[in-house]
Amino acid sequence: MWTPPEFCPDSPARIARLIRENPFAVMTSMDDGVPLATHVPVIRRPGPDGPPADEVPVDGSILYGHMARANLHWHSLIRSPSALVVFSGPNGYVSPTTYGVTPAAPTWNYAAVHVTGRVRVIDDAAATLEVIRATVAALERGREPEWDLGPSLGYARRILSGVVAFEIDVLEVRATFKLSQDKPAELRQRVIAEFAASGRGSEAELAALMADVAAASLPH
């Protein structure tokens, strides 16, 4: 992924937070020269003390994921276990009208993390259930009320044969947070205000991210 220096994340925690907040990723791989892609929930593997904190770098960690057994993508992951997992954060189109200056050009603001790793397909019912448990716990965290898998555990075990879980050993992490850092502070604030008021897609979330990154760059 192309990452100009001015768009590099300001901390490893920024990368970890984007992955945690945007777990529905695109996993891509190659099989005999053919590109494959599947949309899957992917989380960082929890440890004995629970999920890793955002301050713990993603590099060198392990990701959990799962897909439908009917999806033949997992077969190719056994043959060719290298994969790229793409996590997409908030994004939005920036119109030149927002800048209020001429000349200007349109652009797109976004945040994304690319994780490259080695996949291990899990062929064990207990281990697969553990991936499901961890995924449910991660996605339910913070919801009111949180759903408890316990009462549905028997049902989960009955349908488990239709699921294939996997682990990804993270080998490389690349991230781009293109948030108007190349613009003067006044223009950046105009973009933030435009996104915050737009009501389109994830632009309000993008405005909040831009404001947070801008604040973090100020001298303390």
Rosetta blueprint (number, residue, H / E / L):
1 M L
2 W L
3 T L
4 P L
5 P H
6 E H
7 F H
8 C L
9 P L
10 D L
11 S L
12 P H
13 A H
14 R H
15 I H
16 A H
17 R H
18 L H
19 I H
20 R H
21 E H
22 N L
23 P L
24 F E
25 A E
26 V E
27 M E
28 T E
29 S E
30 M E
31 D E
32 D L
33 G L
34 V E
35 P E
36 L E
37 A E
38 T E
39 H E
40 V E
41 P E
42 V E
43 I E
44 R E
45 R L
46 P L
47 G E
48 P L
49 D L
50 G E
51 P L
52 P L
53 A L
54 D L
55 E L
56 V L
57 P L
58 V L
59 D L
60 G L
61 S L
62 I E
63 L E
64 Y E
65 G E
66 H E
67 M E
68 A E
69 R L
70 A L
71 N L
72 L L
73 H H
74 W H
75 H H
76 S H
77 L H
78 I H
79 R H
80 S L
81 P L
82 S E
83 A E
84 L E
85 V E
86 V E
87 F E
88 S E
89 G E
90 P E
91 N E
92 G E
93 Y E
94 V E
95 S L
96 P H
97 T H
98 T H
99 Y H
100 G L
101 V L
102 T L
103 P L
104 A L
105 A L
106 P L
107 T E
108 W E
109 N E
110 Y E
111 A E
112 A E
113 V E
114 H E
115 V E
116 T E
117 G E
118 R E
119 V E
120 R E
121 V E
122 I E
123 D L
124 D L
125 A H
126 A H
127 A H
128 T H
129 L H
130 E H
131 V H
132 I H
133 R H
134 A H
135 T H
136 V H
137 A H
138 A H
139 L H
140 E H
141 R L
142 G L
143 R L
144 E L
145 P L
146 E L
147 W L
148 D L
149 L L
150 G H
151 P H
152 S H
153 L H
154 G H
155 Y H
156 A H
157 R H
158 R H
159 I H
160 L H
161 S H
162 G H
163 V E
164 V E
165 A E
166 F E
167 E E
168 I E
169 D E
170 V E
171 L E
172 E E
173 V E
174 R E
175 A E
176 T E
177 F E
178 K E
179 L L
180 S L
181 Q L
182 D L
183 K L
184 P L
185 A H
186 E H
187 L H
188 R H
189 Q H
190 R H
191 V H
192 I H
193 A H
194 E H
195 F H
196 A H
197 A H
198 S H
199 G L
200 R L
201 G L
202 S L
203 E H
204 A H
205 E H
206 L H
207 A H
208 A H
209 L H
210 M H
211 A H
212 D H
213 V H
214 A H
215 A H
216 A H
217 S L
218 L L
219 P L
220 H L
